Amino acid sequence: MTESPERDRILRTDSVHVAPRFSGPPGFGHGGYSAALAAQPLEGAVAVDLRRPVPLGRPLRRNVMEDGRVE
């Protein structure tokens, strides 16, 4: 399935990382902390879907999309 160009517009990009002290499963970030870090730029109640384990201690790109999503 192809996304529409309007849905893919990025408003801003930044970099975040999960510090090793916030580990969950061995070598990966704790799910609750990682979800909160992903949702940080948003206001109000949000739902977070972590589709892969979040790596520890390395920069991760966070895109805030025009349609309100964060990837």
ABEGO torsion letter per residue (X at the ends): XBBBAAAABBABBBBBBBBAAABBBBGBBBAAAAAAAAAAABBEBBBBBBABBBBBGBBBBBBBBAAGBBX
